[in-house]
Amino acid sequence: MRALAFTGPGARASCRRCRRSRVLPGFRDDPVVRPVRAAGIPEAALARLRAEVNKALIAPDIRERLTNAGGVEPWITTPDEFAAEIRSEYAKYAKLVKNVGAKVD
């Protein structure tokens, strides 16, 4: 199997020969893996965890392994940026579901 195109902005290091699809403008196919915390964890502990995860994600060997494991490209954000992205994606997909009339059985 070979990828032919992807959605989202910019180029993909993992798919240099792929073109960006214009079929769904404004939609991305990026996988999102983000740790989410339980209530009550001290902010200092979370800040340290974020720093260590981010340090690992920018390490060349980890980036290479992620790319080779399916083209995952790290996207490092602050908690506020990530929350804004989730709100934006939720609104976009809610509109799409409503427009196509999708229902859950």
N, C-alpha and C positions, 0 to 999 in steps of 0.2 A: 504494500500500500504506500502511496506517495501523496503528500499534500500538494494541492494545486493552488490554493488561495487561502487567505485568512481574513478575518475582519479586524478592525481596529486601526489606530493611527500608527504611522511609522513603519519601519521595516522590521523583520524578525531575523535575528542572528541565527536562529535554528532553522530558518527556511529561506535561505538567500535567493533561491530560484522561484519562490512563490510570489504571486502578485496579491495585492490587497483587493478583496472583493468589494464591489460597490452595490451588491444586491441588498444589503441591509445597512444603509448608512446610519451611523450613530450607535451601532451595536458592535460589541467586541466578543471574541471567543476566548478571552484569557481565563485560564483557571485561577481561582482565588483560594488560597490556603492561608488562613490567618488564625493564630491562636486567639481565643476569646476567653476572658477571665471570669471567674466567679466573683460575686460580690464579696467585699471585705478583705481582699488581698491588698496589702499596703502598697501605696504608689511607688515607694522606693524599690520594692521587690520587682514590680512591673517594669520600672524604668531600666533596672539592671537586666532583666530578661529580654526586653526589647533590644537593648544595646548588644547583648551577646548574640541574639538571633540575627540582627542586622549585620554584625561583624562576620558571622558565618556566611551569610548570603552574598557578601561582596568578595569573599575569598575566591581566587581564581579556580581552585580545584573544585569547590562546591558549585560554582557557576557552570563549569564544564560538565559536571555530573548531572546537574539539573537539565541542561540543554540536551545532553545525550539520552536522558530518560524521557524524552517526549517533547522537548522544546519549551520547558518551563523557564520563564525569564523572571527573576526576582523583581518585585515591585515594592520598594521600601517606602512606607508612609508613616505619618504620625497617627495616633488614635483619632484625632479630629478629622484628618484628611480621609481616613478609611471610613469613618462614620458618614461623612458627606458623600463619599462614593456609593456606599450602601443605600443611602436615601435616594440618590439620583438613579441608581439602577432599579430600585424598587418602583419608583414612579414611572420609569420608562417601560418596564415590563408589565406593570399594571395596566398602562395604556394599551400596550400591544395585546394583552389578553382580552381586554374589553373590546378592542377594535375587531378582533377575529371571532369574538363570541365564544371563547373557550369556556367550558364548564367542567367542574370536578364531579364525577359520579360517586 
